[in-house]
Amino acid sequence: MAHIESLVTETDTASDSRIAIIDIGSNSVRMVVFERLARAPRLVFDEKVSCSLGQGLAQFGRLHPEGRTRALHTIRRFSSLIGAMRATLLGAVATAAVRDASDGEEFVKVILAETGIAVQILSGAEEARIAGLGVQSAFPRGNGVMGDLGGGSLELVRLSDRSQTELATLPLGPLRFQGSDLDSKSITGEIDAALHDTEWLQTVRGETLYAVGGAWRALARIHMAQNEYPLKMIHGYRVPRFEMINFAAMIAGLSSRSIAEIPGVPKKRVASMPGAARVLERLMRMAEPEDVVFCAYGLREGLVFDALPMEWRDGDPFLAAARDSAEREGRYSINADEITKWAQPLFDDEHAEHARLRYAACLLSNISWRGHPDYKAEMGMVRILHAPFVGIDHPGRAFVSLAVGSRYGGSTGSSIANDAQKLMSEDAAEEARAFGYAINLAHTLSGGMPNVISETKLRERDGAIELILPKRHATLVGEAVEASLKDLGKSLGKMTSLLIE
């Protein structure tokens, strides 16, 4: 039996002011603003401008002149927006292009003089460490290797048991190969040579590669489309090793013209796609992970995570976000702890991950209370499937979505329910629906008020489900409660009875 106490005692504290981060990369300059510093921060602003600072760097050793002009203008705009938003600048960092260019330090001085923003040029090791923290903040239990592919470099971090044991930064960014005289075979040779020198990659065999970076996310988007994947969300998208090796090799062999004709590929990614695909293919061949998981978190989220007090970092990011949503949007006083413990006897044999998902479903069980009655189920399912949650995989997201849909009486044949069911096993889908009916029974019986269902019992005995109420609560029984109890029994394939003791 899973110990629910391990789920409900976590705390998530947050600061009150907005925080901004500016990331000056080889391809783009980006600013993100989070609502506050928290374990699961809410993104309130995200703007990226393609500046191509690293274009031609391998040939000329300097930042691209037009890119410098565009980047400086962009940073001026960001500086003004930070003031307008009354945000605190948590950090402004520059990565491979500025780090490697002969005029990189001079460019940083110009930024300070013209905008007042002090930019930190990250070393390769520091960039890798912080990007690794970003992945660990999204996948706290992740084991394997993080690969963060930027325009100018590839950062690798060995992740193991919430720690980082090895890291490397390699000059394998796609911009380094664009415009060079190297043919495909020579580029592959350079990639293999750099990866071969990173001997610790052999230790991640059979684990997971966490892929970070816009070019790799574009690859994932193409793979999703070709496989008609039901959820258009790249974060958490998982592909087995050999499948991704073959796919990446195919993309790497295409011409830019062919790639440009693929629906959904951003124009600015066309030129870098073959190189990015080749790096991913060779990395997966060398490291031999079991699969690749694409991650939307990286350097910027790592900076947030690095700023958190140590006591906040062990929190569950998904439950923290669900708890925050419940506090903001909750209608009733009944809480997730009470519902989870009350319904647990019917789901007593499940492992810790299922207990965690059930608890999350309880937290989010009022997510649609403001919606139109005819659309509450669909609204709840869509919001959970499409919300920017981290710390949960796609099957888990589908589980919670389906449970909340059932809590609102959603049809199992709706299009959104069908999408959720495609992401999970039939057994898991049945459990999710059943638990949704249990949540609905809890709300119906108690009217959403606390300390009511805790004075009743829900149990399984002799193959039937029993709801037991003390005499002082006998008047709570009505048609709605009886119908909700029958729905629960039907979902579990069991008879039901209601007892007054």
DRENNUNU-852810 format. One line per 8 residues: number of its first residue (from 1); their letters; for each residue x, y, z of C-alpha. Coordinates in Angstrom, 1 decimal, decimal comma. Each point is the difference from the previous one (the first is absolute). Last residue first. Layout:
BEGIN
NUM) a) X/Y/Z  ... $
END
This chain:
BEGIN
501) eillstmk) -24,9/2,4/11,5  -1,6/1,0/-3,3  1,1/-2,1/-2,9  0,0/0,6/-3,8  0,7/-2,9/-2,3  1,8/-0,5/-3,2  0,5/-2,8/-2,5  3,4/-0,2/-1,8 $
493) glskgldk) 1,4/0,5/-3,5  2,3/2,8/1,1  -1,6/2,6/-2,2  -3,4/-1,4/0,8  0,7/0,4/3,7  1,0/3,6/-0,4  -3,0/0,8/-2,1  -2,2/-1,7/2,6 $
485) lsaevaeg) 1,5/2,2/2,8  -0,7/3,1/-2,1  -3,6/-1,0/-0,6  -0,6/-0,6/3,7  1,6/3,3/0,9  -2,1/1,9/-2,5  -3,2/-1,8/1,0  0,5/0,9/3,7 $
477) vltahrkp) 2,0/-0,9/3,1  1,2/3,0/2,0  -2,9/-0,5/2,4  1,8/-3,1/1,4  2,9/2,2/1,3  -0,9/-0,3/3,7  -0,6/-3,7/-0,5  3,6/-0,6/-1,0 $
469) lileiagd) 0,7/-0,7/-3,6  1,4/-3,1/-1,8  0,5/-0,2/-3,7  0,6/-3,6/-1,0  1,5/-1,3/-3,2  -0,6/-3,7/-0,7  2,3/-3,0/-0,5  -0,5/-1,3/3,5 $
461) rerlktes) 1,1/3,3/1,5  1,4/3,1/-1,7  0,1/3,2/2,0  -1,1/3,6/0,1  -0,5/1,4/3,5  -1,6/3,1/1,5  1,2/2,5/2,5  2,8/1,0/-2,3 $
453) ivnpmggs) -2,7/0,6/-2,6  -1,3/3,0/2,0  3,1/1,7/1,4  0,2/2,6/-2,8  -2,9/1,3/-2,2  -0,3/-0,8/-3,7  -3,6/-0,8/0,3  1,2/-3,0/2,0 $
445) lthalnia) -1,7/-2,9/-1,8  0,2/1,6/-3,4  3,7/1,1/0,4  1,1/-3,5/1,2  -2,1/-1,8/-2,6  1,6/2,1/-2,7  3,5/-0,9/1,2  -1,0/-3,7/0,0 $
437) ygfaraee) -1,3/0,4/-3,5  3,4/1,4/-1,1  1,7/-2,9/1,7  -1,9/-2,4/-2,2  0,9/1,9/-3,1  3,6/0,0/0,9  0,0/-3,7/0,9  -1,6/-0,8/-3,4 $
429) aadesmlk) 2,5/2,1/-1,8  2,9/-1,7/1,8  -1,3/-3,4/-1,0  -0,5/1,1/-3,6  3,6/1,1/-0,2  0,8/3,6/-0,5  0,6/2,7/-2,7  -2,8/-1,1/-2,3 $
421) qadnaiss) -2,5/0,3/2,9  0,7/3,8/0,3  -0,7/0,5/-3,7  -3,2/-2,0/0,2  -1,1/2,2/3,0  0,7/3,1/-2,0  -2,1/-1,3/-2,9  -2,9/-1,0/2,2 $
413) gtsggyrs) -0,8/-3,7/0,3  0,7/-0,4/3,7  -2,7/2,6/0,7  0,8/2,5/2,8  -2,0/-0,2/3,2  1,9/2,8/1,8  2,1/-2,3/2,1  0,4/-2,1/-3,1 $
405) gvalsvfa) 1,8/2,8/-1,8  2,1/0,6/3,1  1,1/-3,7/0,0  0,7/0,2/-3,8  2,3/3,0/0,4  1,8/-1,5/2,9  0,7/-3,2/-1,9  0,9/1,9/-3,2 $
397) rgphdigv) 2,6/2,0/1,8  1,5/-3,2/1,4  0,1/-1,6/-3,5  1,8/3,2/-1,2  2,6/0,2/2,7  -0,2/2,1/3,1  2,5/2,2/1,7  -0,9/2,9/-2,2 $
389) fpahlirv) -3,4/1,7/-0,6  -0,4/2,5/-2,8  -3,8/-0,7/-0,2  -1,2/-1,8/-3,2  -1,3/-3,3/1,4  -1,1/1,5/3,2  -1,9/2,9/-1,6  -1,5/-2,2/-2,7 $
381) mgmeakyd) -1,3/-2,5/2,6  -1,5/2,7/2,2  -1,7/1,8/-2,9  -1,4/-3,3/-1,4  -1,5/-1,0/3,3  -1,4/3,5/0,7  -1,5/0,4/-3,4  -3,7/-0,6/0,4 $
373) phgrwsin) 0,0/1,6/3,5  1,5/3,2/-1,4  3,3/0,7/1,8  0,7/1,6/3,3  0,5/-3,3/1,8  2,5/-1,3/-2,6  3,2/-0,4/2,1  -1,9/-1,3/2,9 $
365) sllcaayr) 1,5/-3,5/0,0  3,5/1,3/-0,5  1,3/-0,8/3,5  -1,9/-3,3/0,0  1,5/-0,9/-3,4  3,5/0,7/1,4  -0,7/-2,4/2,9  -1,0/-2,7/-2,5 $
357) lraheahe) 3,1/0,6/-2,0  2,2/-0,3/3,1  -1,7/-3,2/1,1  0,5/-1,4/-3,5  3,7/0,9/0,3  0,3/-1,6/3,4  -1,3/-3,5/-1,0  -3,6/-1,1/0,1 $
349) ddflpqaw) -1,4/-2,7/2,2  -2,3/2,1/2,1  -2,1/1,6/-2,7  -3,4/-0,6/1,5  1,3/0,6/3,6  1,6/3,3/-1,3  -3,3/1,9/-0,5  -0,1/1,7/3,4 $
341) ktiedani) 3,8/0,6/0,1  0,0/1,7/-3,4  -3,2/2,1/0,7  1,3/1,4/3,3  3,5/0,7/-1,2  -1,4/1,7/-3,2  -1,9/2,6/1,9  -3,7/0,8/0,8 $
333) syrgerea) -0,3/3,8/0,3  -1,7/0,5/-3,4  0,5/2,2/-3,0  3,7/-0,5/-0,7  1,4/2,3/-2,7  3,1/1,6/1,5  0,6/-2,5/2,8  -0,7/-3,0/-2,2 $
325) sdraaalf) 2,3/1,4/-2,8  2,8/0,4/2,5  -0,5/-3,6/1,2  0,1/-1,2/-3,6  3,2/1,9/-0,6  1,7/-1,3/3,2  -1,3/-3,5/-0,8  1,7/0,2/-3,4 $
317) pdgdrwem) 3,2/1,5/1,3  0,4/-2,5/2,9  2,0/1,7/2,7  3,7/-0,9/0,6  1,1/3,5/-1,1  -1,8/2,0/2,5  2,3/-0,7/3,0  3,0/1,0/-2,0 $
309) pladfvlg) -1,2/3,5/-0,5  -0,8/0,6/-3,6  2,4/2,1/-2,1  1,5/-3,1/-1,8  -3,5/-1,1/-1,0  -0,7/3,4/-1,6  3,3/-0,1/-1,9  -0,7/-3,6/-1,0 $
301) erlgyacf) -3,4/1,2/-1,5  2,0/2,3/-2,3  2,6/-2,6/-0,9  -2,3/-2,9/-0,7  -3,7/-0,9/0,2  -1,9/-1,0/-3,1  1,2/-3,6/0,2  -0,1/-2,7/-2,7 $
293) vvdepeam) 0,3/-3,5/1,3  2,4/-2,4/-1,8  0,0/-3,7/0,4  1,9/-3,0/1,4  3,3/1,9/-0,2  2,8/-1,3/-2,2  2,5/2,7/0,7  1,9/-0,1/-3,3 $
285) rmlrelvr) -3,0/-0,9/-2,3  -2,2/2,5/1,8  2,7/2,7/-0,3  0,5/-0,7/-3,7  -3,7/0,3/-0,8  -0,4/3,2/2,1  3,0/1,7/-1,6  -1,2/-1,0/-3,5 $
277) aagpmsav) -3,5/1,4/0,7  1,4/3,3/1,1  2,3/0,2/-3,0  -2,9/-0,8/-2,4  -2,4/2,4/1,8  2,2/3,1/0,1  -0,9/1,5/-3,4  -3,7/-0,6/0,4 $
269) rkkpvgpi) -0,3/1,3/3,6  -0,6/3,7/-0,9  -2,8/-1,1/-2,4  -1,9/-1,8/2,8  -0,8/-3,6/-0,9  -3,7/-0,6/0,3  -0,7/-1,6/-3,3  3,1/-1,6/-1,7 $
261) eaisrssl) 0,8/2,0/-3,2  2,9/1,9/1,7  1,6/-3,4/0,8  0,1/-0,9/-3,6  1,6/3,3/-1,0  2,5/-0,3/2,8  1,1/-3,3/-1,4  -0,8/-3,2/1,8 $
253) gaimaafn) 2,5/-2,4/1,4  -0,1/1,3/3,5  -3,8/-0,5/0,0  0,4/-3,7/-0,8  2,7/-0,5/2,6  -2,2/1,7/2,6  -2,8/-2,4/-0,7  2,1/-3,1/0,0 $
245) imefrpvr) 1,7/1,0/3,3  -3,4/1,0/1,5  -1,6/-3,4/-0,7  3,1/-1,7/1,3  0,0/1,8/3,3  -3,7/-0,1/0,9  -1,9/3,4/-0,1  -1,4/2,0/2,9 $
237) yghimklp) -1,8/3,3/-0,1  0,3/1,5/3,5  0,0/3,6/-1,3  -1,0/0,0/-3,6  -3,7/0,4/0,4  -2,4/-0,6/-2,9  -1,7/-3,0/1,6  -1,6/-2,6/-2,2 $
229) yenqamhi) 3,2/-1,0/-1,9  -0,8/-0,3/-3,7  3,3/-1,8/-0,5  1,2/2,3/-2,7  -1,1/3,0/2,0  1,7/-1,1/3,1  3,3/-0,7/-1,8  -0,1/3,5/-1,6 $
221) ralarwag) -0,6/1,6/3,4  2,8/-2,0/1,6  2,4/1,2/-2,6  -1,0/3,6/0,7  0,6/-0,7/3,7  3,5/-1,1/-1,0  0,6/3,3/-1,7  -1,4/2,0/2,9 $
213) gvaylteg) 2,1/-1,5/2,7  -0,1/-2,7/2,6  0,0/-3,8/-0,3  -0,1/-2,1/3,1  1,7/-3,3/-0,9  -1,3/-2,8/2,1  1,6/-3,2/1,6  1,0/-3,2/-1,8 $
205) rvtqlwet) 3,6/1,1/-0,5  0,7/3,1/2,1  3,5/-1,1/1,1  1,4/0,0/-3,6  -0,3/3,8/0,0  2,7/0,1/2,6  2,7/-0,2/-2,8  -0,7/3,4/-1,4 $
197) dhlaadie) 2,9/-0,2/-2,5  -2,1/-2,2/-2,2  -2,6/2,8/-0,2  2,4/2,5/-1,5  1,4/-2,5/-2,5  -3,5/-1,2/-1,0  -1,1/3,5/-0,7  3,0/0,8/-2,0 $
189) gtisksdl) -0,3/-3,2/-2,0  -3,7/0,7/-0,7  1,0/3,4/-1,3  2,6/-1,5/-2,3  -2,4/-2,5/-1,4  -2,6/2,7/-0,7  2,4/2,2/-1,8  2,0/2,7/1,7 $
181) dsgqfrlp) 0,5/3,3/-1,9  -1,8/1,9/2,7  -3,0/2,2/-0,6  -2,0/-1,5/2,8  2,1/-2,5/2,0  0,7/2,3/3,0  -3,6/1,2/0,0  -1,1/-3,6/0,8 $
173) glpltale) 1,6/0,1/3,4  2,6/-2,7/0,5  2,8/1,8/1,8  -0,3/-2,2/3,1  -0,8/0,8/3,7  0,4/-2,7/2,5  -1,5/-1,1/3,3  0,3/-2,8/2,6 $
165) tqsrdslr) -1,6/-0,9/3,3  -3,1/2,2/0,1  -2,4/-0,7/2,8  -3,7/-0,9/0,5  0,8/-3,7/0,0  2,1/0,0/-3,1  0,3/2,5/-2,9  3,1/0,0/-2,1 $
157) vlelsggg) 0,1/3,4/-1,7  0,7/0,8/-3,7  0,2/3,5/-1,6  0,1/0,2/-3,8  1,3/3,2/-1,5  -0,5/2,8/-2,4  -3,7/0,1/-1,0  -1,1/-1,7/3,2 $
149) ldgmvgng) -0,4/-3,7/0,6  -0,6/-0,8/3,7  0,5/-3,8/0,6  -0,9/-1,2/3,4  1,2/-3,5/0,9  -1,5/-2,9/1,9  -2,1/-0,1/3,2  -3,0/2,3/0,5 $
141) rpfasqvg) -1,7/-0,1/3,4  -0,5/3,8/0,2  -1,1/0,3/-3,7  -1,0/3,6/-0,4  2,4/1,5/2,6  2,6/-2,6/-1,1  -0,2/1,3/-3,6  0,6/3,6/1,1 $
133) lgairaee) 2,8/-1,1/2,3  1,7/-1,6/-3,0  -0,3/3,3/-1,8  1,7/1,6/3,0  2,9/-2,5/0,1  0,5/0,0/-3,8  0,2/3,8/-0,2  2,4/0,0/3,0 $
125) agsliqva) 2,3/-2,5/-1,7  0,0/1,9/-3,3  0,8/3,2/1,8  -2,9/2,5/0,3  0,5/3,6/-1,1  -1,9/2,0/2,6  -1,9/3,0/-1,4  -0,3/3,2/2,1 $
117) igtealiv) -3,0/1,9/-1,2  0,3/3,8/0,2  -1,4/0,3/-3,5  2,6/1,9/-2,1  3,1/-0,4/2,1  -0,7/-3,5/1,2  -0,9/-1,2/-3,5  3,2/1,6/-1,4 $
109) kvfeegds) 2,1/-1,8/2,7  -1,6/-3,3/-1,0  1,0/0,6/-3,6  3,6/0,7/1,0  0,0/-3,3/1,8  -1,2/-1,9/-3,1  2,3/1,7/-2,5  2,3/-2,9/-0,5 $
101) adrvaata) -3,0/-2,3/-0,1  0,0/-3,2/2,1  -2,0/1,1/3,0  -2,3/2,2/-1,9  -0,9/-2,8/-2,4  -0,1/-2,7/2,7  -2,1/1,5/2,7  -1,1/3,4/1,3 $
93) vaglltar) -1,9/0,6/3,3  -2,3/2,6/1,4  -1,2/-0,9/3,5  -2,7/0,3/2,6  -1,2/3,4/-1,4  -2,7/1,0/2,4  -3,3/0,9/-1,6  -2,0/3,2/0,2 $
85) magilssf) -1,6/-0,9/-3,3  0,7/3,4/-1,5  3,6/-0,2/1,2  0,6/-3,4/-1,3  -1,6/1,1/-3,3  2,5/2,8/-0,4  2,9/-2,3/0,5  -1,5/-2,5/-2,5 $
77) rrithlar) -0,2/2,7/-2,6  3,6/1,0/0,5  0,9/-3,7/-0,2  -1,7/-0,4/-3,3  1,8/3,1/-1,5  3,3/-1,5/1,1  -0,8/-3,4/-1,5  -1,0/1,5/-3,3 $
69) trgephlr) 3,2/2,0/-0,3  2,2/-2,9/1,1  -1,8/-2,3/-2,4  0,7/2,4/-2,9  3,7/-0,2/0,9  0,2/-3,8/0,5  2,1/-0,5/3,1  3,7/-0,6/-0,7 $
61) gfqalgqg) 2,3/-3,0/-0,7  -0,3/0,4/-3,7  -0,6/-3,5/-1,4  -1,4/-1,8/3,1  -1,9/3,1/1,1  -1,8/0,3/-3,4  -3,4/0,1/1,7  0,4/0,0/3,7 $
53) lscsvked) -1,9/3,1/0,7  -2,9/-1,3/-2,0  -2,5/2,6/1,3  -3,3/-1,9/0,1  -2,2/1,8/2,5  -1,7/-1,9/2,8  -2,7/1,3/2,3  -1,5/-1,8/3,0 $
45) fvlrpara) -2,2/1,7/2,6  -2,2/-1,2/2,9  1,6/-3,4/0,7  -1,2/-1,5/3,2  2,7/-1,4/2,3  -0,2/-3,5/1,3  2,5/-0,1/2,9  -0,5/3,8/0,4 $
37) lrefvvmr) 1,5/3,4/-0,8  -2,9/2,1/-1,2  -2,2/0,7/-3,0  2,8/-1,1/-2,3  1,4/2,2/-2,8  1,9/-1,4/-2,9  2,3/1,9/-2,3  1,7/-1,4/-3,1 $
29) vsnsgidi) 2,9/0,8/-2,3  0,3/-2,5/-2,8  2,3/-2,2/-2,0  3,3/0,1/1,9  -1,7/0,8/3,3  -0,6/3,0/2,1  -2,4/-1,1/2,7  -1,7/2,8/2,0 $
21) iairsdsa) -1,8/-1,1/3,2  -2,8/1,9/1,8  -1,6/-0,4/3,4  -3,4/1,2/1,1  -0,3/0,8/3,7  -1,7/-2,0/2,8  2,3/-2,8/1,0  -1,1/-3,6/0,1 $
13) tdtetvls) -0,3/-2,9/2,4  -0,9/-3,5/-1,0  -0,4/-2,4/2,8  -0,1/-3,8/-0,2  -2,0/-1,8/2,7  -2,7/-1,3/-2,3  1,8/-2,4/-2,1  2,0/-2,0/2,5 $
5) eiham) -3,1/-0,1/2,2  -1,8/-1,9/-2,7  2,1/-3,1/0,7  -0,5/-2,4/-2,9  -1,3/-3,4/0,9 $
END
